[in-house]
Amino acid sequence: MTLSVWDLLLYAGALFVLFLTPGPVWLALMARAVSGGFHAAWPLALGVACGDILWPLVAIGGMSWLAVSLGEVMLVLRWVRV
């Protein structure tokens, strides 16, 4: 599968728009900040930041462990692909 520069730019643009779109975390953070100020909002912001860092690391580690554990299956899949 090959991607052109245009395909990559289109994908990067879509991800950028998705990045700019506020989600439920932003709503919760703003509600916490409006109701209780900085002292009420910083624990939520810190928890979200830690979760955003930790979750991808756990997912990547789990998929890596799975790929290593099923190495023989991956080898068979390499030769059987359609």
PyMOL Python script that loads the backbone (N, CA, C, O; Angstrom):
from pymol import cmd

cmd.read_pdbstr("""\
ATOM      1  N   MET A   1       0.852  -1.177   0.000  1.00  0.00           N
ATOM      2  CA  MET A   1       0.000   0.000   0.000  1.00  0.00           C
ATOM      3  C   MET A   1       0.894   1.235   0.000  1.00  0.00           C
ATOM      4  O   MET A   1       1.775   1.376   0.848  1.00  0.00           O
ATOM      5  N   THR A   2       0.664   2.103  -0.934  1.00  0.00           N
ATOM      6  CA  THR A   2       1.443   3.334  -1.001  1.00  0.00           C
ATOM      7  C   THR A   2       0.530   4.522  -0.762  1.00  0.00           C
ATOM      8  O   THR A   2      -0.641   4.523  -1.143  1.00  0.00           O
ATOM      9  N   LEU A   3       1.089   5.514  -0.132  1.00  0.00           N
ATOM     10  CA  LEU A   3       0.356   6.742   0.143  1.00  0.00           C
ATOM     11  C   LEU A   3       1.051   7.894  -0.552  1.00  0.00           C
ATOM     12  O   LEU A   3       2.279   7.992  -0.551  1.00  0.00           O
ATOM     13  N   SER A   4       0.265   8.748  -1.134  1.00  0.00           N
ATOM     14  CA  SER A   4       0.833   9.939  -1.749  1.00  0.00           C
ATOM     15  C   SER A   4       0.955  11.031  -0.689  1.00  0.00           C
ATOM     16  O   SER A   4       0.432  10.905   0.418  1.00  0.00           O
ATOM     17  N   VAL A   5       1.637  12.078  -1.042  1.00  0.00           N
ATOM     18  CA  VAL A   5       1.781  13.216  -0.132  1.00  0.00           C
ATOM     19  C   VAL A   5       0.408  13.813   0.155  1.00  0.00           C
ATOM     20  O   VAL A   5       0.133  14.231   1.280  1.00  0.00           O
ATOM     21  N   TRP A   6      -0.442  13.854  -0.846  1.00  0.00           N
ATOM     22  CA  TRP A   6      -1.792  14.389  -0.656  1.00  0.00           C
ATOM     23  C   TRP A   6      -2.570  13.559   0.363  1.00  0.00           C
ATOM     24  O   TRP A   6      -3.272  14.122   1.203  1.00  0.00           O
ATOM     25  N   ASP A   7      -2.459  12.231   0.306  1.00  0.00           N
ATOM     26  CA  ASP A   7      -3.143  11.360   1.258  1.00  0.00           C
ATOM     27  C   ASP A   7      -2.661  11.630   2.677  1.00  0.00           C
ATOM     28  O   ASP A   7      -3.460  11.693   3.611  1.00  0.00           O
ATOM     29  N   LEU A   8      -1.358  11.787   2.832  1.00  0.00           N
ATOM     30  CA  LEU A   8      -0.807  12.073   4.161  1.00  0.00           C
ATOM     31  C   LEU A   8      -1.254  13.430   4.679  1.00  0.00           C
ATOM     32  O   LEU A   8      -1.572  13.568   5.860  1.00  0.00           O
ATOM     33  N   LEU A   9      -1.282  14.431   3.812  1.00  0.00           N
ATOM     34  CA  LEU A   9      -1.750  15.752   4.239  1.00  0.00           C
ATOM     35  C   LEU A   9      -3.221  15.736   4.609  1.00  0.00           C
ATOM     36  O   LEU A   9      -3.630  16.384   5.573  1.00  0.00           O
ATOM     37  N   LEU A  10      -4.012  15.006   3.855  1.00  0.00           N
ATOM     38  CA  LEU A  10      -5.434  14.892   4.164  1.00  0.00           C
ATOM     39  C   LEU A  10      -5.644  14.205   5.518  1.00  0.00           C
ATOM     40  O   LEU A  10      -6.479  14.632   6.315  1.00  0.00           O
ATOM     41  N   TYR A  11      -4.893  13.159   5.764  1.00  0.00           N
ATOM     42  CA  TYR A  11      -4.985  12.442   7.040  1.00  0.00           C
ATOM     43  C   TYR A  11      -4.532  13.332   8.192  1.00  0.00           C
ATOM     44  O   TYR A  11      -5.185  13.383   9.234  1.00  0.00           O
ATOM     45  N   ALA A  12      -3.416  14.032   8.007  1.00  0.00           N
ATOM     46  CA  ALA A  12      -2.920  14.921   9.057  1.00  0.00           C
ATOM     47  C   ALA A  12      -3.911  16.041   9.330  1.00  0.00           C
ATOM     48  O   ALA A  12      -4.102  16.423  10.484  1.00  0.00           O
ATOM     49  N   GLY A  13      -4.545  16.576   8.291  1.00  0.00           N
ATOM     50  CA  GLY A  13      -5.545  17.617   8.485  1.00  0.00           C
ATOM     51  C   GLY A  13      -6.759  17.121   9.249  1.00  0.00           C
ATOM     52  O   GLY A  13      -7.285  17.822  10.114  1.00  0.00           O
ATOM     53  N   ALA A  14      -7.200  15.924   8.933  1.00  0.00           N
ATOM     54  CA  ALA A  14      -8.343  15.352   9.654  1.00  0.00           C
ATOM     55  C   ALA A  14      -8.004  15.118  11.124  1.00  0.00           C
ATOM     56  O   ALA A  14      -8.831  15.373  11.999  1.00  0.00           O
ATOM     57  N   LEU A  15      -6.800  14.638  11.396  1.00  0.00           N
ATOM     58  CA  LEU A  15      -6.390  14.447  12.787  1.00  0.00           C
ATOM     59  C   LEU A  15      -6.290  15.773  13.524  1.00  0.00           C
ATOM     60  O   LEU A  15      -6.615  15.852  14.708  1.00  0.00           O
ATOM     61  N   PHE A  16      -5.844  16.811  12.834  1.00  0.00           N
ATOM     62  CA  PHE A  16      -5.743  18.127  13.457  1.00  0.00           C
ATOM     63  C   PHE A  16      -7.126  18.659  13.821  1.00  0.00           C
ATOM     64  O   PHE A  16      -7.312  19.207  14.907  1.00  0.00           O
ATOM     65  N   VAL A  17      -8.093  18.502  12.924  1.00  0.00           N
ATOM     66  CA  VAL A  17      -9.463  18.927  13.217  1.00  0.00           C
ATOM     67  C   VAL A  17     -10.021  18.136  14.394  1.00  0.00           C
ATOM     68  O   VAL A  17     -10.697  18.692  15.260  1.00  0.00           O
ATOM     69  N   LEU A  18      -9.737  16.841  14.420  1.00  0.00           N
ATOM     70  CA  LEU A  18     -10.186  16.014  15.539  1.00  0.00           C
ATOM     71  C   LEU A  18      -9.533  16.457  16.844  1.00  0.00           C
ATOM     72  O   LEU A  18     -10.170  16.439  17.897  1.00  0.00           O
ATOM     73  N   PHE A  19      -8.267  16.853  16.777  1.00  0.00           N
ATOM     74  CA  PHE A  19      -7.558  17.337  17.953  1.00  0.00           C
ATOM     75  C   PHE A  19      -8.173  18.623  18.490  1.00  0.00           C
ATOM     76  O   PHE A  19      -8.212  18.834  19.702  1.00  0.00           O
ATOM     77  N   LEU A  20      -8.654  19.485  17.594  1.00  0.00           N
ATOM     78  CA  LEU A  20      -9.232  20.761  18.008  1.00  0.00           C
ATOM     79  C   LEU A  20     -10.666  20.636  18.523  1.00  0.00           C
ATOM     80  O   LEU A  20     -11.173  21.558  19.161  1.00  0.00           O
ATOM     81  N   THR A  21     -11.308  19.531  18.261  1.00  0.00           N
ATOM     82  CA  THR A  21     -12.689  19.345  18.671  1.00  0.00           C
ATOM     83  C   THR A  21     -12.754  19.026  20.160  1.00  0.00           C
ATOM     84  O   THR A  21     -12.168  18.039  20.605  1.00  0.00           O
ATOM     85  N   PRO A  22     -13.456  19.847  20.931  1.00  0.00           N
ATOM     86  CA  PRO A  22     -13.528  19.566  22.369  1.00  0.00           C
ATOM     87  C   PRO A  22     -14.388  18.341  22.653  1.00  0.00           C
ATOM     88  O   PRO A  22     -15.361  18.071  21.948  1.00  0.00           O
ATOM     89  N   GLY A  23     -14.022  17.620  23.672  1.00  0.00           N
ATOM     90  CA  GLY A  23     -14.753  16.420  24.045  1.00  0.00           C
ATOM     91  C   GLY A  23     -15.296  16.532  25.457  1.00  0.00           C
ATOM     92  O   GLY A  23     -15.284  17.615  26.043  1.00  0.00           O
ATOM     93  N   PRO A  24     -15.768  15.437  26.004  1.00  0.00           N
ATOM     94  CA  PRO A  24     -16.354  15.463  27.343  1.00  0.00           C
ATOM     95  C   PRO A  24     -15.357  15.833  28.432  1.00  0.00           C
ATOM     96  O   PRO A  24     -15.747  16.374  29.466  1.00  0.00           O
ATOM     97  N   VAL A  25     -14.086  15.551  28.214  1.00  0.00           N
ATOM     98  CA  VAL A  25     -13.081  15.913  29.228  1.00  0.00           C
ATOM     99  C   VAL A  25     -12.985  17.425  29.357  1.00  0.00           C
ATOM    100  O   VAL A  25     -12.872  17.958  30.461  1.00  0.00           O
ATOM    101  N   TRP A  26     -13.031  18.111  28.218  1.00  0.00           N
ATOM    102  CA  TRP A  26     -12.969  19.575  28.272  1.00  0.00           C
ATOM    103  C   TRP A  26     -14.191  20.148  28.976  1.00  0.00           C
ATOM    104  O   TRP A  26     -14.081  21.108  29.737  1.00  0.00           O
ATOM    105  N   LEU A  27     -15.347  19.562  28.722  1.00  0.00           N
ATOM    106  CA  LEU A  27     -16.561  20.018  29.386  1.00  0.00           C
ATOM    107  C   LEU A  27     -16.462  19.805  30.894  1.00  0.00           C
ATOM    108  O   LEU A  27     -16.819  20.690  31.671  1.00  0.00           O
ATOM    109  N   ALA A  28     -15.981  18.643  31.307  1.00  0.00           N
ATOM    110  CA  ALA A  28     -15.821  18.371  32.738  1.00  0.00           C
ATOM    111  C   ALA A  28     -14.797  19.300  33.370  1.00  0.00           C
ATOM    112  O   ALA A  28     -15.000  19.795  34.479  1.00  0.00           O
ATOM    113  N   LEU A  29     -13.707  19.536  32.671  1.00  0.00           N
ATOM    114  CA  LEU A  29     -12.669  20.415  33.202  1.00  0.00           C
ATOM    115  C   LEU A  29     -13.169  21.854  33.328  1.00  0.00           C
ATOM    116  O   LEU A  29     -12.899  22.522  34.326  1.00  0.00           O
ATOM    117  N   MET A  30     -13.885  22.323  32.333  1.00  0.00           N
ATOM    118  CA  MET A  30     -14.422  23.686  32.397  1.00  0.00           C
ATOM    119  C   MET A  30     -15.476  23.814  33.499  1.00  0.00           C
ATOM    120  O   MET A  30     -15.517  24.821  34.206  1.00  0.00           O
ATOM    121  N   ALA A  31     -16.320  22.803  33.644  1.00  0.00           N
ATOM    122  CA  ALA A  31     -17.327  22.847  34.703  1.00  0.00           C
ATOM    123  C   ALA A  31     -16.671  22.864  36.081  1.00  0.00           C
ATOM    124  O   ALA A  31     -17.100  23.598  36.972  1.00  0.00           O
ATOM    125  N   ARG A  32     -15.636  22.057  36.250  1.00  0.00           N
ATOM    126  CA  ARG A  32     -14.921  22.019  37.523  1.00  0.00           C
ATOM    127  C   ARG A  32     -14.232  23.352  37.791  1.00  0.00           C
ATOM    128  O   ARG A  32     -14.244  23.838  38.922  1.00  0.00           O
ATOM    129  N   ALA A  33     -13.630  23.951  36.758  1.00  0.00           N
ATOM    130  CA  ALA A  33     -12.934  25.223  36.924  1.00  0.00           C
ATOM    131  C   ALA A  33     -13.906  26.359  37.223  1.00  0.00           C
ATOM    132  O   ALA A  33     -13.610  27.224  38.047  1.00  0.00           O
ATOM    133  N   VAL A  34     -15.058  26.367  36.564  1.00  0.00           N
ATOM    134  CA  VAL A  34     -16.033  27.427  36.798  1.00  0.00           C
ATOM    135  C   VAL A  34     -16.639  27.302  38.187  1.00  0.00           C
ATOM    136  O   VAL A  34     -16.859  28.306  38.864  1.00  0.00           O
ATOM    137  N   SER A  35     -16.909  26.072  38.614  1.00  0.00           N
ATOM    138  CA  SER A  35     -17.574  25.903  39.914  1.00  0.00           C
ATOM    139  C   SER A  35     -16.626  26.057  41.091  1.00  0.00           C
ATOM    140  O   SER A  35     -17.026  26.569  42.136  1.00  0.00           O
ATOM    141  N   GLY A  36     -15.365  25.619  40.943  1.00  0.00           N
ATOM    142  CA  GLY A  36     -14.480  25.665  42.104  1.00  0.00           C
ATOM    143  C   GLY A  36     -13.146  26.330  41.884  1.00  0.00           C
ATOM    144  O   GLY A  36     -12.327  26.382  42.801  1.00  0.00           O
ATOM    145  N   GLY A  37     -12.906  26.840  40.696  1.00  0.00           N
ATOM    146  CA  GLY A  37     -11.642  27.516  40.430  1.00  0.00           C
ATOM    147  C   GLY A  37     -10.507  26.537  40.163  1.00  0.00           C
ATOM    148  O   GLY A  37     -10.716  25.343  39.947  1.00  0.00           O
ATOM    149  N   PHE A  38      -9.292  27.092  40.186  1.00  0.00           N
ATOM    150  CA  PHE A  38      -8.102  26.313  39.876  1.00  0.00           C
ATOM    151  C   PHE A  38      -7.911  25.166  40.859  1.00  0.00           C
ATOM    152  O   PHE A  38      -7.524  24.066  40.465  1.00  0.00           O
ATOM    153  N   HIS A  39      -8.180  25.417  42.126  1.00  0.00           N
ATOM    154  CA  HIS A  39      -7.952  24.395  43.153  1.00  0.00           C
ATOM    155  C   HIS A  39      -8.854  23.172  42.975  1.00  0.00           C
ATOM    156  O   HIS A  39      -8.500  22.075  43.407  1.00  0.00           O
ATOM    157  N   ALA A  40      -9.990  23.348  42.356  1.00  0.00           N
ATOM    158  CA  ALA A  40     -10.884  22.217  42.096  1.00  0.00           C
ATOM    159  C   ALA A  40     -10.574  21.539  40.765  1.00  0.00           C
ATOM    160  O   ALA A  40     -10.899  20.366  40.577  1.00  0.00           O
ATOM    161  N   ALA A  41      -9.949  22.269  39.836  1.00  0.00           N
ATOM    162  CA  ALA A  41      -9.757  21.732  38.490  1.00  0.00           C
ATOM    163  C   ALA A  41      -8.424  21.026  38.291  1.00  0.00           C
ATOM    164  O   ALA A  41      -8.321  20.144  37.439  1.00  0.00           O
ATOM    165  N   TRP A  42      -7.401  21.394  39.055  1.00  0.00           N
ATOM    166  CA  TRP A  42      -6.084  20.824  38.759  1.00  0.00           C
ATOM    167  C   TRP A  42      -5.995  19.321  38.984  1.00  0.00           C
ATOM    168  O   TRP A  42      -5.272  18.666  38.234  1.00  0.00           O
ATOM    169  N   PRO A  43      -6.683  18.719  39.972  1.00  0.00           N
ATOM    170  CA  PRO A  43      -6.589  17.254  40.074  1.00  0.00           C
ATOM    171  C   PRO A  43      -7.168  16.535  38.849  1.00  0.00           C
ATOM    172  O   PRO A  43      -6.619  15.528  38.402  1.00  0.00           O
ATOM    173  N   LEU A  44      -8.267  17.050  38.315  1.00  0.00           N
ATOM    174  CA  LEU A  44      -8.848  16.444  37.109  1.00  0.00           C
ATOM    175  C   LEU A  44      -7.906  16.601  35.921  1.00  0.00           C
ATOM    176  O   LEU A  44      -7.705  15.656  35.159  1.00  0.00           O
ATOM    177  N   ALA A  45      -7.331  17.785  35.761  1.00  0.00           N
ATOM    178  CA  ALA A  45      -6.406  18.019  34.651  1.00  0.00           C
ATOM    179  C   ALA A  45      -5.178  17.114  34.768  1.00  0.00           C
ATOM    180  O   ALA A  45      -4.717  16.567  33.767  1.00  0.00           O
ATOM    181  N   LEU A  46      -4.658  16.958  35.957  1.00  0.00           N
ATOM    182  CA  LEU A  46      -3.506  16.087  36.170  1.00  0.00           C
ATOM    183  C   LEU A  46      -3.866  14.627  35.898  1.00  0.00           C
ATOM    184  O   LEU A  46      -3.077  13.896  35.299  1.00  0.00           O
ATOM    185  N   GLY A  47      -5.033  14.206  36.327  1.00  0.00           N
ATOM    186  CA  GLY A  47      -5.478  12.838  36.071  1.00  0.00           C
ATOM    187  C   GLY A  47      -5.677  12.557  34.594  1.00  0.00           C
ATOM    188  O   GLY A  47      -5.322  11.483  34.108  1.00  0.00           O
ATOM    189  N   VAL A  48      -6.237  13.509  33.888  1.00  0.00           N
ATOM    190  CA  VAL A  48      -6.434  13.341  32.446  1.00  0.00           C
ATOM    191  C   VAL A  48      -5.086  13.284  31.732  1.00  0.00           C
ATOM    192  O   VAL A  48      -4.897  12.468  30.830  1.00  0.00           O
ATOM    193  N   ALA A  49      -4.152  14.142  32.128  1.00  0.00           N
ATOM    194  CA  ALA A  49      -2.834  14.144  31.490  1.00  0.00           C
ATOM    195  C   ALA A  49      -2.107  12.823  31.752  1.00  0.00           C
ATOM    196  O   ALA A  49      -1.503  12.255  30.843  1.00  0.00           O
ATOM    197  N   CYS A  50      -2.166  12.337  32.985  1.00  0.00           N
ATOM    198  CA  CYS A  50      -1.529  11.045  33.290  1.00  0.00           C
ATOM    199  C   CYS A  50      -2.195   9.907  32.524  1.00  0.00           C
ATOM    200  O   CYS A  50      -1.512   9.017  32.016  1.00  0.00           O
ATOM    201  N   GLY A  51      -3.503   9.929  32.438  1.00  0.00           N
ATOM    202  CA  GLY A  51      -4.216   8.905  31.685  1.00  0.00           C
ATOM    203  C   GLY A  51      -3.891   8.942  30.200  1.00  0.00           C
ATOM    204  O   GLY A  51      -3.769   7.898  29.559  1.00  0.00           O
ATOM    205  N   ASP A  52      -3.750  10.154  29.649  1.00  0.00           N
ATOM    206  CA  ASP A  52      -3.406  10.286  28.228  1.00  0.00           C
ATOM    207  C   ASP A  52      -1.993   9.785  27.940  1.00  0.00           C
ATOM    208  O   ASP A  52      -1.701   9.361  26.821  1.00  0.00           O
ATOM    209  N   ILE A  53      -1.132   9.831  28.924  1.00  0.00           N
ATOM    210  CA  ILE A  53       0.224   9.313  28.751  1.00  0.00           C
ATOM    211  C   ILE A  53       0.265   7.813  29.004  1.00  0.00           C
ATOM    212  O   ILE A  53       0.910   7.071  28.263  1.00  0.00           O
ATOM    213  N   LEU A  54      -0.420   7.370  30.040  1.00  0.00           N
ATOM    214  CA  LEU A  54      -0.340   5.973  30.461  1.00  0.00           C
ATOM    215  C   LEU A  54      -1.103   5.017  29.535  1.00  0.00           C
ATOM    216  O   LEU A  54      -0.609   3.930  29.233  1.00  0.00           O
ATOM    217  N   TRP A  55      -2.279   5.402  29.088  1.00  0.00           N
ATOM    218  CA  TRP A  55      -3.122   4.510  28.290  1.00  0.00           C
ATOM    219  C   TRP A  55      -2.444   4.052  26.999  1.00  0.00           C
ATOM    220  O   TRP A  55      -2.456   2.853  26.721  1.00  0.00           O
ATOM    221  N   PRO A  56      -1.849   4.946  26.188  1.00  0.00           N
ATOM    222  CA  PRO A  56      -1.176   4.454  24.978  1.00  0.00           C
ATOM    223  C   PRO A  56       0.010   3.547  25.305  1.00  0.00           C
ATOM    224  O   PRO A  56       0.270   2.589  24.577  1.00  0.00           O
ATOM    225  N   LEU A  57       0.724   3.835  26.379  1.00  0.00           N
ATOM    226  CA  LEU A  57       1.860   2.980  26.750  1.00  0.00           C
ATOM    227  C   LEU A  57       1.391   1.577  27.124  1.00  0.00           C
ATOM    228  O   LEU A  57       2.022   0.592  26.739  1.00  0.00           O
ATOM    229  N   VAL A  58       0.309   1.478  27.857  1.00  0.00           N
ATOM    230  CA  VAL A  58      -0.237   0.166  28.219  1.00  0.00           C
ATOM    231  C   VAL A  58      -0.738  -0.570  26.977  1.00  0.00           C
ATOM    232  O   VAL A  58      -0.528  -1.775  26.839  1.00  0.00           O
ATOM    233  N   ALA A  59      -1.397   0.153  26.076  1.00  0.00           N
ATOM    234  CA  ALA A  59      -1.902  -0.475  24.848  1.00  0.00           C
ATOM    235  C   ALA A  59      -0.754  -0.966  23.967  1.00  0.00           C
ATOM    236  O   ALA A  59      -0.812  -2.078  23.441  1.00  0.00           O
ATOM    237  N   ILE A  60       0.276  -0.159  23.805  1.00  0.00           N
ATOM    238  CA  ILE A  60       1.424  -0.562  22.998  1.00  0.00           C
ATOM    239  C   ILE A  60       2.143  -1.743  23.650  1.00  0.00           C
ATOM    240  O   ILE A  60       2.545  -2.683  22.964  1.00  0.00           O
ATOM    241  N   GLY A  61       2.304  -1.694  24.966  1.00  0.00           N
ATOM    242  CA  GLY A  61       2.940  -2.811  25.672  1.00  0.00           C
ATOM    243  C   GLY A  61       2.140  -4.099  25.546  1.00  0.00           C
ATOM    244  O   GLY A  61       2.715  -5.172  25.361  1.00  0.00           O
ATOM    245  N   GLY A  62       0.836  -4.002  25.642  1.00  0.00           N
ATOM    246  CA  GLY A  62      -0.007  -5.187  25.506  1.00  0.00           C
ATOM    247  C   GLY A  62       0.039  -5.780  24.112  1.00  0.00           C
ATOM    248  O   GLY A  62       0.107  -6.998  23.952  1.00  0.00           O
ATOM    249  N   MET A  63       0.002  -4.933  23.114  1.00  0.00           N
ATOM    250  CA  MET A  63       0.079  -5.435  21.744  1.00  0.00           C
ATOM    251  C   MET A  63       1.452  -6.014  21.439  1.00  0.00           C
ATOM    252  O   MET A  63       1.561  -6.994  20.702  1.00  0.00           O
ATOM    253  N   SER A  64       2.502  -5.420  21.998  1.00  0.00           N
ATOM    254  CA  SER A  64       3.856  -5.963  21.814  1.00  0.00           C
ATOM    255  C   SER A  64       3.978  -7.324  22.467  1.00  0.00           C
ATOM    256  O   SER A  64       4.554  -8.247  21.891  1.00  0.00           O
ATOM    257  N   TRP A  65       3.435  -7.451  23.673  1.00  0.00           N
ATOM    258  CA  TRP A  65       3.480  -8.732  24.374  1.00  0.00           C
ATOM    259  C   TRP A  65       2.707  -9.793  23.578  1.00  0.00           C
ATOM    260  O   TRP A  65       3.140 -10.939  23.464  1.00  0.00           O
ATOM    261  N   LEU A  66       1.570  -9.391  23.038  1.00  0.00           N
ATOM    262  CA  LEU A  66       0.773 -10.322  22.246  1.00  0.00           C
ATOM    263  C   LEU A  66       1.522 -10.764  20.991  1.00  0.00           C
ATOM    264  O   LEU A  66       1.501 -11.943  20.636  1.00  0.00           O
ATOM    265  N   ALA A  67       2.176  -9.829  20.326  1.00  0.00           N
ATOM    266  CA  ALA A  67       2.921 -10.171  19.112  1.00  0.00           C
ATOM    267  C   ALA A  67       4.088 -11.095  19.429  1.00  0.00           C
ATOM    268  O   ALA A  67       4.380 -12.008  18.657  1.00  0.00           O
ATOM    269  N   VAL A  68       4.760 -10.871  20.558  1.00  0.00           N
ATOM    270  CA  VAL A  68       5.879 -11.736  20.945  1.00  0.00           C
ATOM    271  C   VAL A  68       5.370 -13.111  21.370  1.00  0.00           C
ATOM    272  O   VAL A  68       5.981 -14.129  21.043  1.00  0.00           O
ATOM    273  N   SER A  69       4.269 -13.142  22.090  1.00  0.00           N
ATOM    274  CA  SER A  69       3.721 -14.414  22.568  1.00  0.00           C
ATOM    275  C   SER A  69       3.212 -15.278  21.428  1.00  0.00           C
ATOM    276  O   SER A  69       3.285 -16.505  21.493  1.00  0.00           O
ATOM    277  N   LEU A  70       2.708 -14.657  20.408  1.00  0.00           N
ATOM    278  CA  LEU A  70       2.150 -15.388  19.280  1.00  0.00           C
ATOM    279  C   LEU A  70       3.046 -15.258  18.056  1.00  0.00           C
ATOM    280  O   LEU A  70       2.556 -15.101  16.937  1.00  0.00           O
ATOM    281  N   GLY A  71       4.347 -15.321  18.264  1.00  0.00           N
ATOM    282  CA  GLY A  71       5.306 -15.161  17.178  1.00  0.00           C
ATOM    283  C   GLY A  71       5.117 -16.158  16.062  1.00  0.00           C
ATOM    284  O   GLY A  71       5.218 -15.805  14.887  1.00  0.00           O
ATOM    285  N   GLU A  72       4.843 -17.402  16.416  1.00  0.00           N
ATOM    286  CA  GLU A  72       4.644 -18.425  15.389  1.00  0.00           C
ATOM    287  C   GLU A  72       3.400 -18.142  14.567  1.00  0.00           C
ATOM    288  O   GLU A  72       3.394 -18.347  13.353  1.00  0.00           O
ATOM    289  N   VAL A  73       2.356 -17.677  15.215  1.00  0.00           N
ATOM    290  CA  VAL A  73       1.120 -17.348  14.507  1.00  0.00           C
ATOM    291  C   VAL A  73       1.370 -16.173  13.560  1.00  0.00           C
ATOM    292  O   VAL A  73       0.870 -16.158  12.435  1.00  0.00           O
ATOM    293  N   MET A  74       2.147 -15.191  14.021  1.00  0.00           N
ATOM    294  CA  MET A  74       2.470 -14.051  13.162  1.00  0.00           C
ATOM    295  C   MET A  74       3.271 -14.501  11.934  1.00  0.00           C
ATOM    296  O   MET A  74       3.081 -13.976  10.837  1.00  0.00           O
ATOM    297  N   LEU A  75       4.154 -15.461  12.126  1.00  0.00           N
ATOM    298  CA  LEU A  75       4.943 -15.975  11.006  1.00  0.00           C
ATOM    299  C   LEU A  75       4.029 -16.663   9.978  1.00  0.00           C
ATOM    300  O   LEU A  75       4.187 -16.482   8.770  1.00  0.00           O
ATOM    301  N   VAL A  76       3.078 -17.447  10.478  1.00  0.00           N
ATOM    302  CA  VAL A  76       2.131 -18.114   9.582  1.00  0.00           C
ATOM    303  C   VAL A  76       1.275 -17.071   8.852  1.00  0.00           C
ATOM    304  O   VAL A  76       1.023 -17.199   7.654  1.00  0.00           O
ATOM    305  N   LEU A  77       0.828 -16.033   9.584  1.00  0.00           N
ATOM    306  CA  LEU A  77       0.007 -14.993   8.963  1.00  0.00           C
ATOM    307  C   LEU A  77       0.784 -14.239   7.870  1.00  0.00           C
ATOM    308  O   LEU A  77       0.199 -13.805   6.878  1.00  0.00           O
ATOM    309  N   ARG A  78       2.085 -14.090   8.057  1.00  0.00           N
ATOM    310  CA  ARG A  78       2.884 -13.418   7.044  1.00  0.00           C
ATOM    311  C   ARG A  78       2.846 -14.200   5.732  1.00  0.00           C
ATOM    312  O   ARG A  78       2.785 -13.602   4.658  1.00  0.00           O
ATOM    313  N   TRP A  79       2.879 -15.501   5.808  1.00  0.00           N
ATOM    314  CA  TRP A  79       2.924 -16.338   4.593  1.00  0.00           C
ATOM    315  C   TRP A  79       1.538 -16.631   4.033  1.00  0.00           C
ATOM    316  O   TRP A  79       1.410 -16.973   2.857  1.00  0.00           O
ATOM    317  N   VAL A  80       0.498 -16.501   4.854  1.00  0.00           N
ATOM    318  CA  VAL A  80      -0.842 -16.848   4.402  1.00  0.00           C
ATOM    319  C   VAL A  80      -1.616 -15.640   3.877  1.00  0.00           C
ATOM    320  O   VAL A  80      -2.668 -15.810   3.260  1.00  0.00           O
ATOM    321  N   ARG A  81      -1.123 -14.440   4.108  1.00  0.00           N
ATOM    322  CA  ARG A  81      -1.878 -13.240   3.736  1.00  0.00           C
ATOM    323  C   ARG A  81      -2.363 -13.290   2.297  1.00  0.00           C
ATOM    324  O   ARG A  81      -1.737 -13.874   1.412  1.00  0.00           O
ATOM    325  N   VAL A  82      -3.471 -12.670   2.114  1.00  0.00           N
ATOM    326  CA  VAL A  82      -4.131 -12.731   0.801  1.00  0.00           C
ATOM    327  C   VAL A  82      -3.722 -11.565  -0.060  1.00  0.00           C
ATOM    328  O   VAL A  82      -4.177 -11.448  -1.198  1.00  0.00           O
TER     329      VAL A  82
END
""", "prot")
cmd.dss("prot")
cmd.show_as("cartoon", "prot")
cmd.util.cbc("prot")
cmd.orient("prot")
